[in-house]
Amino acid sequence: MGEPKQGASNAEPTPCVTTVSGGQFGSACSRLLLAGLLSGLVGCGSATHRTLEETFEQVYTIEPTANLTVINGDGAIFVYGSNTNEMRVQAIKRAYTRERLKQIAVDVSIQPGSVSINTKFPLKPKWAVFDRSGTVDYTIVVPLTANLARLELGAGEVVVDGMRSQRMHARLGSGRIFAHNCFGKVALALDRGTLTLIYDWWEPGKSSIQTNIAHGNAWAFLPADIVCHLVAETEHGIIESDFEEPSQRGTKETTKIDMLIHGGGDAGVTMRAKEGDLRIVKASP
């Protein structure tokens, strides 16, 4: 596939449009079920509950430490770090009508040292009973040292895996965030939903892992040999940690933990929730 001109958005490749069942529409399943019940009452056919799908795929050459920005309203953002000097982007657009599908735009802009992926959705009908503006699911593979300057999703699921970024910021309005084996300077923010940190191993060095949740619960699965300064705090909720002394576990409701694990080292893991529970698990090797 050809390379984009610097500073210009890429022309969208010829789309592939297919009809799929409403159950594949991810987070809209409950809304589809309700829509089906209501349409059954007025005698509408089952075709109105189907979604259209269009796939965008492209490969770009980028710098190993390029700054990546991805903005999406509804759907998913999955980012995977790899030993590569290119970025692979797959975007799956879904909507209930062909007209709506065509109105969803994926805008990719490549500049020296930076990449921007922006999603444009059609305006939502003012008096619509259901939100039929559609979703976009991104799967993006980038150099593992790329900086995730801004990942922003309104509703859905965010996954970041295998990154070694000097800077990584992800924000989700509602849904689920998963971060797996990400080191460096990591900041994850969630307004409402669940957040999960998973580390299969711990790498020495200066890492800062920070999570902030307004409403929701969080889990952290950390290796037993982790070396870090662990801080966990919730305003309205409880904290359970396998790294506490066995004699202290379950003796009282804990709302704050501040401890050095194996001396602390240069790394820090900080988890904060305004309203929700935090669970820190000592994972087996």
Phi and psi in degrees as GROMACS dihedral restraints (atoms count N, CA, C in turn):
[ dihedral_restraints ]
;  ai    aj    ak    al  type     phi  dphi    fc
    3     4     5     6     1   -71.8    20    10
    4     5     6     7     1   159.4    20    10
    6     7     8     9     1   -87.0    20    10
    7     8     9    10     1   145.3    20    10
    9    10    11    12     1   -75.4    20    10
   10    11    12    13     1   153.2    20    10
   12    13    14    15     1   -72.4    20    10
   13    14    15    16     1   145.8    20    10
   15    16    17    18     1   -63.2    20    10
   16    17    18    19     1   132.6    20    10
   18    19    20    21     1    80.6    20    10
   19    20    21    22     1     4.4    20    10
   21    22    23    24     1  -119.4    20    10
   22    23    24    25     1   147.8    20    10
   24    25    26    27     1   -74.9    20    10
   25    26    27    28     1   152.3    20    10
   27    28    29    30     1   -90.5    20    10
   28    29    30    31     1   141.8    20    10
   30    31    32    33     1   -66.9    20    10
   31    32    33    34     1   137.0    20    10
   33    34    35    36     1   -73.1    20    10
   34    35    36    37     1   132.8    20    10
   36    37    38    39     1   -68.7    20    10
   37    38    39    40     1   166.2    20    10
   39    40    41    42     1   -58.1    20    10
   40    41    42    43     1   121.6    20    10
   42    43    44    45     1   -76.8    20    10
   43    44    45    46     1   156.8    20    10
   45    46    47    48     1  -114.0    20    10
   46    47    48    49     1   116.1    20    10
   48    49    50    51     1  -110.5    20    10
   49    50    51    52     1   127.6    20    10
   51    52    53    54     1  -133.8    20    10
   52    53    54    55     1   159.4    20    10
   54    55    56    57     1  -102.7    20    10
   55    56    57    58     1   129.9    20    10
   57    58    59    60     1  -127.5    20    10
   58    59    60    61     1   167.1    20    10
   60    61    62    63     1   -73.1    20    10
   61    62    63    64     1   153.9    20    10
   63    64    65    66     1   -61.5    20    10
   64    65    66    67     1   -24.8    20    10
   66    67    68    69     1   -65.5    20    10
   67    68    69    70     1   -16.9    20    10
   69    70    71    72     1   -86.8    20    10
   70    71    72    73     1     5.7    20    10
   72    73    74    75     1   -86.3    20    10
   73    74    75    76     1    16.0    20    10
   75    76    77    78     1    61.6    20    10
   76    77    78    79     1  -120.5    20    10
   78    79    80    81     1   -68.6    20    10
   79    80    81    82     1    -8.9    20    10
   81    82    83    84     1   -89.6    20    10
   82    83    84    85     1     6.9    20    10
   84    85    86    87     1   -55.6    20    10
   85    86    87    88     1   -48.0    20    10
   87    88    89    90     1   -64.3    20    10
   88    89    90    91     1   -36.9    20    10
   90    91    92    93     1   -68.1    20    10
   91    92    93    94     1   -35.9    20    10
   93    94    95    96     1   -65.6    20    10
   94    95    96    97     1   -39.8    20    10
   96    97    98    99     1   -61.9    20    10
   97    98    99   100     1   -44.8    20    10
   99   100   101   102     1   -65.2    20    10
  100   101   102   103     1   -40.2    20    10
  102   103   104   105     1   -62.0    20    10
  103   104   105   106     1   -37.9    20    10
  105   106   107   108     1   -64.2    20    10
  106   107   108   109     1   -41.3    20    10
  108   109   110   111     1   -64.3    20    10
  109   110   111   112     1   -43.1    20    10
  111   112   113   114     1   -68.6    20    10
  112   113   114   115     1   -41.8    20    10
  114   115   116   117     1   -67.7    20    10
  115   116   117   118     1   -29.3    20    10
  117   118   119   120     1   -63.2    20    10
  118   119   120   121     1   -32.7    20    10
  120   121   122   123     1   -69.6    20    10
  121   122   123   124     1   -29.4    20    10
  123   124   125   126     1  -101.5    20    10
  124   125   126   127     1     4.9    20    10
  126   127   128   129     1    82.8    20    10
  127   128   129   130     1    20.5    20    10
  129   130   131   132     1   -76.3    20    10
  130   131   132   133     1   152.3    20    10
  132   133   134   135     1   -79.5    20    10
  133   134   135   136     1   164.0    20    10
  135   136   137   138     1   -68.3    20    10
  136   137   138   139     1   -17.0    20    10
  138   139   140   141     1   -62.4    20    10
  139   140   141   142     1   -24.5    20    10
  141   142   143   144     1   -71.2    20    10
  142   143   144   145     1   -11.5    20    10
  144   145   146   147     1   -99.3    20    10
  145   146   147   148     1     6.8    20    10
  147   148   149   150     1   -94.2    20    10
  148   149   150   151     1   157.1    20    10
  150   151   152   153     1  -116.8    20    10
  151   152   153   154     1   154.6    20    10
  153   154   155   156     1  -101.5    20    10
  154   155   156   157     1   150.6    20    10
  156   157   158   159     1  -131.2    20    10
  157   158   159   160     1   138.7    20    10
  159   160   161   162     1  -139.1    20    10
  160   161   162   163     1   133.2    20    10
  162   163   164   165     1  -112.1    20    10
  163   164   165   166     1   131.6    20    10
  165   166   167   168     1  -112.6    20    10
  166   167   168   169     1   128.2    20    10
  168   169   170   171     1  -137.5    20    10
  169   170   171   172     1   135.6    20    10
  171   172   173   174     1  -158.5    20    10
  172   173   174   175     1   156.1    20    10
  174   175   176   177     1  -124.4    20    10
  175   176   177   178     1   136.6    20    10
  177   178   179   180     1  -132.2    20    10
  178   179   180   181     1   143.7    20    10
  180   181   182   183     1   -86.5    20    10
  181   182   183   184     1   126.0    20    10
  183   184   185   186     1  -134.4    20    10
  184   185   186   187     1   165.3    20    10
  186   187   188   189     1   -71.9    20    10
  187   188   189   190     1   149.8    20    10
  189   190   191   192     1   -60.0    20    10
  190   191   192   193     1   -27.0    20    10
  192   193   194   195     1  -114.1    20    10
  193   194   195   196     1    27.4    20    10
  195   196   197   198     1   -61.7    20    10
  196   197   198   199     1   151.0    20    10
  198   199   200   201     1   -90.8    20    10
  199   200   201   202     1   124.3    20    10
  201   202   203   204     1  -109.6    20    10
  202   203   204   205     1   130.9    20    10
  204   205   206   207     1  -121.8    20    10
  205   206   207   208     1   128.7    20    10
  207   208   209   210     1  -130.9    20    10
  208   209   210   211     1   123.8    20    10
  210   211   212   213     1  -122.8    20    10
  211   212   213   214     1   126.4    20    10
  213   214   215   216     1  -142.8    20    10
  214   215   216   217     1   147.9    20    10
  216   217   218   219     1   -90.9    20    10
  217   218   219   220     1   -49.6    20    10
  219   220   221   222     1  -146.2    20    10
  220   221   222   223     1   128.7    20    10
  222   223   224   225     1   141.0    20    10
  223   224   225   226     1  -119.3    20    10
  225   226   227   228     1  -154.7    20    10
  226   227   228   229     1   152.7    20    10
  228   229   230   231     1  -132.5    20    10
  229   230   231   232     1   110.8    20    10
  231   232   233   234     1  -112.1    20    10
  232   233   234   235     1   121.5    20    10
  234   235   236   237     1  -122.5    20    10
  235   236   237   238     1   128.2    20    10
  237   238   239   240     1  -123.1    20    10
  238   239   240   241     1   130.5    20    10
  240   241   242   243     1   -85.0    20    10
  241   242   243   244     1   141.7    20    10
  243   244   245   246     1  -147.3    20    10
  244   245   246   247     1   157.0    20    10
  246   247   248   249     1   -78.9    20    10
  247   248   249   250     1    80.7    20    10
  249   250   251   252     1  -149.1    20    10
  250   251   252   253     1   165.0    20    10
  252   253   254   255     1  -116.2    20    10
  253   254   255   256     1    25.8    20    10
  255   256   257   258     1  -137.9    20    10
  256   257   258   259     1   166.4    20    10
  258   259   260   261     1  -120.0    20    10
  259   260   261   262     1   127.5    20    10
  261   262   263   264     1  -107.9    20    10
  262   263   264   265     1   128.0    20    10
  264   265   266   267     1  -122.2    20    10
  265   266   267   268     1   127.2    20    10
  267   268   269   270     1  -123.3    20    10
  268   269   270   271     1   127.8    20    10
  270   271   272   273     1  -126.0    20    10
  271   272   273   274     1   123.8    20    10
  273   274   275   276     1  -108.5    20    10
  274   275   276   277     1   113.7    20    10
  276   277   278   279     1   -94.7    20    10
  277   278   279   280     1   140.9    20    10
  279   280   281   282     1  -135.4    20    10
  280   281   282   283     1   139.1    20    10
  282   283   284   285     1  -156.0    20    10
  283   284   285   286     1   168.0    20    10
  285   286   287   288     1   -85.4    20    10
  286   287   288   289     1   -21.7    20    10
  288   289   290   291     1  -132.0    20    10
  289   290   291   292     1   156.5    20    10
  291   292   293   294     1   -64.6    20    10
  292   293   294   295     1   -35.4    20    10
  294   295   296   297     1   -62.9    20    10
  295   296   297   298     1   -45.4    20    10
  297   298   299   300     1   -64.2    20    10
  298   299   300   301     1   -40.9    20    10
  300   301   302   303     1   -59.5    20    10
  301   302   303   304     1   -42.4    20    10
  303   304   305   306     1   -68.6    20    10
  304   305   306   307     1   -24.6    20    10
  306   307   308   309     1   -81.2    20    10
  307   308   309   310     1   -13.0    20    10
  309   310   311   312     1   -82.1    20    10
  310   311   312   313     1   122.2    20    10
  312   313   314   315     1  -117.0    20    10
  313   314   315   316     1   135.3    20    10
  315   316   317   318     1  -107.5    20    10
  316   317   318   319     1   112.8    20    10
  318   319   320   321     1  -109.1    20    10
  319   320   321   322     1   112.6    20    10
  321   322   323   324     1  -108.5    20    10
  322   323   324   325     1   124.8    20    10
  324   325   326   327     1  -123.2    20    10
  325   326   327   328     1   127.4    20    10
  327   328   329   330     1  -111.6    20    10
  328   329   330   331     1   122.8    20    10
  330   331   332   333     1  -125.2    20    10
  331   332   333   334     1   159.4    20    10
  333   334   335   336     1   -56.2    20    10
  334   335   336   337     1   116.3    20    10
  336   337   338   339     1    83.9    20    10
  337   338   339   340     1     1.4    20    10
  339   340   341   342     1  -150.8    20    10
  340   341   342   343     1   151.3    20    10
  342   343   344   345     1  -134.9    20    10
  343   344   345   346     1   134.8    20    10
  345   346   347   348     1  -127.0    20    10
  346   347   348   349     1   129.2    20    10
  348   349   350   351     1  -122.5    20    10
  349   350   351   352     1   115.5    20    10
  351   352   353   354     1  -120.6    20    10
  352   353   354   355     1   142.2    20    10
  354   355   356   357     1  -112.9    20    10
  355   356   357   358     1   128.7    20    10
  357   358   359   360     1  -115.8    20    10
  358   359   360   361     1   122.7    20    10
  360   361   362   363     1  -106.1    20    10
  361   362   363   364     1   153.6    20    10
  363   364   365   366     1   -67.6    20    10
  364   365   366   367     1   155.2    20    10
  366   367   368   369     1   -63.5    20    10
  367   368   369   370     1   141.3    20    10
  369   370   371   372     1   -77.8    20    10
  370   371   372   373     1   134.3    20    10
  372   373   374   375     1   -56.4    20    10
  373   374   375   376     1   134.6    20    10
  375   376   377   378     1   -62.3    20    10
  376   377   378   379     1   -37.2    20    10
  378   379   380   381     1  -110.3    20    10
  379   380   381   382     1    17.0    20    10
  381   382   383   384     1   -70.8    20    10
  382   383   384   385     1   140.0    20    10
  384   385   386   387     1   -73.6    20    10
  385   386   387   388     1   -36.6    20    10
  387   388   389   390     1  -119.6    20    10
  388   389   390   391     1   150.1    20    10
  390   391   392   393     1   -82.0    20    10
  391   392   393   394     1   108.3    20    10
  393   394   395   396     1  -113.8    20    10
  394   395   396   397     1    28.7    20    10
  396   397   398   399     1   -76.6    20    10
  397   398   399   400     1   -19.6    20    10
  399   400   401   402     1   102.9    20    10
  400   401   402   403     1   177.5    20    10
  402   403   404   405     1  -137.7    20    10
  403   404   405   406     1   162.1    20    10
  405   406   407   408     1  -135.0    20    10
  406   407   408   409     1   127.8    20    10
  408   409   410   411     1  -107.8    20    10
  409   410   411   412     1   118.6    20    10
  411   412   413   414     1  -101.3    20    10
  412   413   414   415     1   135.2    20    10
  414   415   416   417     1  -122.5    20    10
  415   416   417   418     1   118.2    20    10
  417   418   419   420     1  -128.7    20    10
  418   419   420   421     1   127.1    20    10
  420   421   422   423     1  -110.8    20    10
  421   422   423   424     1   125.4    20    10
  423   424   425   426     1  -133.7    20    10
  424   425   426   427     1   166.4    20    10
  426   427   428   429     1   -55.7    20    10
  427   428   429   430     1   137.9    20    10
  429   430   431   432     1   -65.2    20    10
  430   431   432   433     1   -16.4    20    10
  432   433   434   435     1   -94.3    20    10
  433   434   435   436     1     2.7    20    10
  435   436   437   438     1   -64.1    20    10
  436   437   438   439     1   149.5    20    10
  438   439   440   441     1   -93.6    20    10
  439   440   441   442     1   124.9    20    10
  441   442   443   444     1   -89.9    20    10
  442   443   444   445     1    83.1    20    10
  444   445   446   447     1   -63.6    20    10
  445   446   447   448     1   -35.8    20    10
  447   448   449   450     1  -161.4    20    10
  448   449   450   451     1   111.2    20    10
  450   451   452   453     1  -111.1    20    10
  451   452   453   454     1   119.6    20    10
  453   454   455   456     1  -134.0    20    10
  454   455   456   457     1   123.4    20    10
  456   457   458   459     1  -132.6    20    10
  457   458   459   460     1   134.1    20    10
  459   460   461   462     1   -72.3    20    10
  460   461   462   463     1   -49.8    20    10
  462   463   464   465     1  -151.6    20    10
  463   464   465   466     1   138.9    20    10
  465   466   467   468     1   137.6    20    10
  466   467   468   469     1  -131.0    20    10
  468   469   470   471     1  -138.3    20    10
  469   470   471   472     1   135.3    20    10
  471   472   473   474     1  -118.8    20    10
  472   473   474   475     1   130.5    20    10
  474   475   476   477     1  -129.5    20    10
  475   476   477   478     1   129.7    20    10
  477   478   479   480     1  -126.7    20    10
  478   479   480   481     1   132.5    20    10
  480   481   482   483     1  -142.3    20    10
  481   482   483   484     1   127.8    20    10
  483   484   485   486     1    70.9    20    10
  484   485   486   487     1    29.5    20    10
  486   487   488   489     1   -93.5    20    10
  487   488   489   490     1   148.6    20    10
  489   490   491   492     1  -127.9    20    10
  490   491   492   493     1    60.8    20    10
  492   493   494   495     1   -89.7    20    10
  493   494   495   496     1   143.2    20    10
  495   496   497   498     1   -70.8    20    10
  496   497   498   499     1   -23.2    20    10
  498   499   500   501     1  -149.4    20    10
  499   500   501   502     1   127.1    20    10
  501   502   503   504     1  -143.7    20    10
  502   503   504   505     1   115.6    20    10
  504   505   506   507     1  -125.0    20    10
  505   506   507   508     1   125.0    20    10
  507   508   509   510     1  -132.8    20    10
  508   509   510   511     1   136.4    20    10
  510   511   512   513     1  -134.0    20    10
  511   512   513   514     1   133.6    20    10
  513   514   515   516     1  -127.7    20    10
  514   515   516   517     1   133.5    20    10
  516   517   518   519     1   -71.8    20    10
  517   518   519   520     1   -57.9    20    10
  519   520   521   522     1  -147.4    20    10
  520   521   522   523     1   139.5    20    10
  522   523   524   525     1   138.4    20    10
  523   524   525   526     1  -138.5    20    10
  525   526   527   528     1  -132.3    20    10
  526   527   528   529     1   139.8    20    10
  528   529   530   531     1  -119.2    20    10
  529   530   531   532     1   132.0    20    10
  531   532   533   534     1  -123.7    20    10
  532   533   534   535     1   130.3    20    10
  534   535   536   537     1  -125.1    20    10
  535   536   537   538     1   123.7    20    10
  537   538   539   540     1  -125.2    20    10
  538   539   540   541     1   120.1    20    10
  540   541   542   543     1    50.8    20    10
  541   542   543   544     1    50.4    20    10
  543   544   545   546     1  -108.8    20    10
  544   545   546   547     1   128.1    20    10
  546   547   548   549     1  -124.0    20    10
  547   548   549   550     1   163.5    20    10
  549   550   551   552     1   111.6    20    10
  550   551   552   553     1  -140.1    20    10
  552   553   554   555     1  -105.9    20    10
  553   554   555   556     1   104.1    20    10
  555   556   557   558     1  -116.1    20    10
  556   557   558   559     1   128.5    20    10
  558   559   560   561     1  -133.0    20    10
  559   560   561   562     1   120.0    20    10
  561   562   563   564     1  -122.1    20    10
  562   563   564   565     1   133.1    20    10
  564   565   566   567     1  -129.0    20    10
  565   566   567   568     1   137.5    20    10
  567   568   569   570     1  -137.3    20    10
  568   569   570   571     1   127.7    20    10
  570   571   572   573     1   -79.0    20    10
  571   572   573   574     1   -45.4    20    10
  573   574   575   576     1  -154.2    20    10
  574   575   576   577     1   128.3    20    10
  576   577   578   579     1   143.3    20    10
  577   578   579   580     1  -143.1    20    10
  579   580   581   582     1  -130.8    20    10
  580   581   582   583     1   149.6    20    10
  582   583   584   585     1  -132.8    20    10
  583   584   585   586     1   136.8    20    10
  585   586   587   588     1  -132.9    20    10
  586   587   588   589     1   126.3    20    10
  588   589   590   591     1  -104.9    20    10
  589   590   591   592     1   132.1    20    10
  591   592   593   594     1  -133.2    20    10
  592   593   594   595     1   124.9    20    10
  594   595   596   597     1  -125.5    20    10
  595   596   597   598     1   118.1    20    10
  597   598   599   600     1   -78.0    20    10
  598   599   600   601     1   -23.7    20    10
  600   601   602   603     1  -152.9    20    10
  601   602   603   604     1   170.7    20    10
  603   604   605   606     1  -123.3    20    10
  604   605   606   607     1   130.8    20    10
  606   607   608   609     1   -99.8    20    10
  607   608   609   610     1   132.2    20    10
  609   610   611   612     1   -65.7    20    10
  610   611   612   613     1   154.2    20    10
  612   613   614   615     1   129.8    20    10
  613   614   615   616     1  -177.1    20    10
  615   616   617   618     1   -93.2    20    10
  616   617   618   619     1   102.8    20    10
  618   619   620   621     1  -122.9    20    10
  619   620   621   622     1   147.4    20    10
  621   622   623   624     1  -130.4    20    10
  622   623   624   625     1   112.4    20    10
  624   625   626   627     1  -111.8    20    10
  625   626   627   628     1   116.1    20    10
  627   628   629   630     1  -128.1    20    10
  628   629   630   631     1   133.5    20    10
  630   631   632   633     1  -128.9    20    10
  631   632   633   634     1   139.8    20    10
  633   634   635   636     1  -133.1    20    10
  634   635   636   637     1   126.0    20    10
  636   637   638   639     1  -125.1    20    10
  637   638   639   640     1   130.3    20    10
  639   640   641   642     1   -81.2    20    10
  640   641   642   643     1   -53.2    20    10
  642   643   644   645     1  -139.2    20    10
  643   644   645   646     1   110.9    20    10
  645   646   647   648     1   151.9    20    10
  646   647   648   649     1   177.3    20    10
  648   649   650   651     1  -110.5    20    10
  649   650   651   652     1   157.6    20    10
  651   652   653   654     1  -137.6    20    10
  652   653   654   655     1   145.4    20    10
  654   655   656   657     1  -123.9    20    10
  655   656   657   658     1   142.0    20    10
  657   658   659   660     1  -129.3    20    10
  658   659   660   661     1   121.2    20    10
  660   661   662   663     1  -105.0    20    10
  661   662   663   664     1   104.9    20    10
  663   664   665   666     1  -114.6    20    10
  664   665   666   667     1   142.3    20    10
  666   667   668   669     1   -66.6    20    10
  667   668   669   670     1   151.6    20    10
  669   670   671   672     1   -62.6    20    10
  670   671   672   673     1   -28.2    20    10
  672   673   674   675     1   -94.9    20    10
  673   674   675   676     1    17.9    20    10
  675   676   677   678     1   -61.2    20    10
  676   677   678   679     1   142.6    20    10
  678   679   680   681     1  -119.7    20    10
  679   680   681   682     1   108.3    20    10
  681   682   683   684     1  -165.0    20    10
  682   683   684   685     1   166.9    20    10
  684   685   686   687     1   -95.3    20    10
  685   686   687   688     1   113.9    20    10
  687   688   689   690     1  -102.3    20    10
  688   689   690   691     1   124.3    20    10
  690   691   692   693     1  -127.1    20    10
  691   692   693   694     1   126.8    20    10
  693   694   695   696     1  -135.5    20    10
  694   695   696   697     1   134.0    20    10
  696   697   698   699     1  -150.7    20    10
  697   698   699   700     1   136.0    20    10
  699   700   701   702     1  -133.7    20    10
  700   701   702   703     1   138.1    20    10
  702   703   704   705     1   -79.1    20    10
  703   704   705   706     1   -41.8    20    10
  705   706   707   708     1  -133.6    20    10
  706   707   708   709     1    90.5    20    10
  708   709   710   711     1   165.3    20    10
  709   710   711   712     1  -167.6    20    10
  711   712   713   714     1  -132.5    20    10
  712   713   714   715     1   161.2    20    10
  714   715   716   717     1  -123.8    20    10
  715   716   717   718     1   133.8    20    10
  717   718   719   720     1  -123.6    20    10
  718   719   720   721     1   132.0    20    10
  720   721   722   723     1  -138.0    20    10
  721   722   723   724     1   130.6    20    10
  723   724   725   726     1   -74.2    20    10
  724   725   726   727     1   -11.2    20    10
  726   727   728   729     1   -88.2    20    10
  727   728   729   730     1    -6.3    20    10
  729   730   731   732     1   -73.1    20    10
  730   731   732   733     1   159.2    20    10
  732   733   734   735     1   -62.5    20    10
  733   734   735   736     1   137.8    20    10
  735   736   737   738     1   -52.5    20    10
  736   737   738   739     1   -33.8    20    10
  738   739   740   741     1   -69.8    20    10
  739   740   741   742     1   -18.7    20    10
  741   742   743   744     1   -95.4    20    10
  742   743   744   745     1   -16.1    20    10
  744   745   746   747     1   -71.4    20    10
  745   746   747   748     1   132.1    20    10
  747   748   749   750     1    75.7    20    10
  748   749   750   751     1     2.2    20    10
  750   751   752   753     1   -79.3    20    10
  751   752   753   754     1   -26.2    20    10
  753   754   755   756     1  -159.3    20    10
  754   755   756   757     1   162.6    20    10
  756   757   758   759     1   -73.9    20    10
  757   758   759   760     1   124.1    20    10
  759   760   761   762     1  -103.3    20    10
  760   761   762   763     1   131.4    20    10
  762   763   764   765     1  -116.3    20    10
  763   764   765   766     1    -4.9    20    10
  765   766   767   768     1  -152.8    20    10
  766   767   768   769     1   137.4    20    10
  768   769   770   771     1  -129.8    20    10
  769   770   771   772     1   133.3    20    10
  771   772   773   774     1  -142.2    20    10
  772   773   774   775     1   104.8    20    10
  774   775   776   777     1  -149.9    20    10
  775   776   777   778     1   155.5    20    10
  777   778   779   780     1   -99.0    20    10
  778   779   780   781     1   125.0    20    10
  780   781   782   783     1  -100.9    20    10
  781   782   783   784     1   120.9    20    10
  783   784   785   786     1    53.0    20    10
  784   785   786   787     1    41.1    20    10
  786   787   788   789     1    93.6    20    10
  787   788   789   790     1   -13.9    20    10
  789   790   791   792     1    91.2    20    10
  790   791   792   793     1   -49.4    20    10
  792   793   794   795     1    62.2    20    10
  793   794   795   796     1  -150.4    20    10
  795   796   797   798     1  -100.9    20    10
  796   797   798   799     1     3.0    20    10
  798   799   800   801     1  -104.8    20    10
  799   800   801   802     1   151.9    20    10
  801   802   803   804     1  -137.3    20    10
  802   803   804   805     1   139.1    20    10
  804   805   806   807     1  -122.5    20    10
  805   806   807   808     1   118.4    20    10
  807   808   809   810     1  -124.4    20    10
  808   809   810   811     1   125.6    20    10
  810   811   812   813     1  -126.1    20    10
  811   812   813   814     1   125.5    20    10
  813   814   815   816     1  -131.9    20    10
  814   815   816   817     1   141.1    20    10
  816   817   818   819     1  -135.8    20    10
  817   818   819   820     1   137.4    20    10
  819   820   821   822     1   -80.6    20    10
  820   821   822   823     1   -43.3    20    10
  822   823   824   825     1  -142.8    20    10
  823   824   825   826     1   102.6    20    10
  825   826   827   828     1   158.7    20    10
  826   827   828   829     1   169.4    20    10
  828   829   830   831     1  -101.2    20    10
  829   830   831   832     1   150.6    20    10
  831   832   833   834     1  -120.8    20    10
  832   833   834   835     1   131.6    20    10
  834   835   836   837     1  -126.8    20    10
  835   836   837   838     1   120.6    20    10
  837   838   839   840     1  -112.7    20    10
  838   839   840   841     1   117.2    20    10
  840   841   842   843     1  -109.2    20    10
  841   842   843   844     1   132.5    20    10
  843   844   845   846     1   -85.1    20    10
  844   845   846   847     1   104.9    20    10
  846   847   848   849     1   -79.1    20    10
  847   848   849   850     1   142.3    20    10
  849   850   851   852     1   -74.6    20    10
  850   851   852   853     1   145.1    20    10
